[in-house]
Amino acid sequence: MTQKAITVTQLNEYIKNIFSNDRVLSSVCVTGEISNFKRHSSGHLYFTLKDNDSVISAVMFRNDALRLRFSPESGMKVLILGRVSVYPKSGQYQIYVSAMQPDGVGSLYMAFEQLKEKLFKGGYFDQSVKKGLPKYPEKIALVTSPTGAAVRDMIRILRHRYPICDVIVCPVKVQGDGAAEEIAAMIDYVNKYDLASVIITGRGGGSLEDLWAFNEEIVAKAIYNSRIPVISAVGHEPDITISDYVADRRAATPSNAAEIAVCDSSELRALLRSIYFTLERYQKEKISFFRHRLKAISEKPVMSSPYEYFNERHMHLALIEQRIASAQRQRLERSRRRFLRAAASLDALSPLKVLSRGYSMVSGNKGVIKSVNDLEKGENIKITLADGYGICTVDETFSNKKEKL
């Protein structure tokens, strides 16, 4: 074998140069389906692009991946732009992707739908977390561009509808790089220092790219975490952004947001007039009531002749005294009758009553003598009669059996 040998590295480098110098392979646009998708910790994306018959490896480096508006996934059909080259260490050719978008649908729309689904699952859109707007706000913060027509329209409407409210313009970028970060930081700032009762954030109309700052996750989280109620006013009525879903209220336009935030001062004045007339009528009716009451009191006899009042009170007191005396007499009479009944009952049981009928009571040293056995010969006994008593001496005792004791 006379041909000079080269190394594997030299061969792969040679093939790589052929690929690099090929005008077609230096910039190709390829459509296919993503499979075996992996996101490396370095930020690089590795995947395989395939169709029905073939596959090709692909890599997208971190700096290019950061510009993606959506999150690639396995099974997603995409359109990629890149260059075909050889990786010398493995001798494998692959596509180095510089740009990618969903095939058949825009990358921005895909990113919108992906973030919308993510926040929906996280509860960011739940009605239960929505805060009510204050009926009469003292301060309103406009988180928007200070030079756009939207901020001028909002200030004009707020001053016309509710001039007593303070309006604070919080200037931020509303499109371009860093706009979403500025909007989110300003919303946090207004909350931190309690600068307003309501926040309106938004901008005028534009393309999807122009409105994209309000579709960023950082803005959605700032609105969700805001302690102060937030009205989202982005673009025109057909324009829907992520901030519209997260905000406490969505306005069709910035001008509509100003109308939602405050009540109409003319309507408020009409309401106050109605309240004033209602209170005035109530006070008049109350005064009229007390006037009639005063008149009725002043016409009473006591007011024209105080002595007459005392005479009436005296008569009333005398009547009460009579009633009390009558009640006492009736009570005494009832007590007397009860006493007489009790005395008659006691009198019927009295020993004196028995003596008055000819009986006598004999008592000795040991008390009342009830049996002949209680008598002793020669004993002095007392015989009590109805009208007196006598002292006798026992000479003999006899029982009912006529035997001498």
Summary of the structure (lengths in Angstrom):
residues: 405
radius of gyration: 58.5
end to end distance: 183.7
largest distance: 191.3
contacts: 1102
relative contact order: 0.06
helix: 44%
strand: 22%
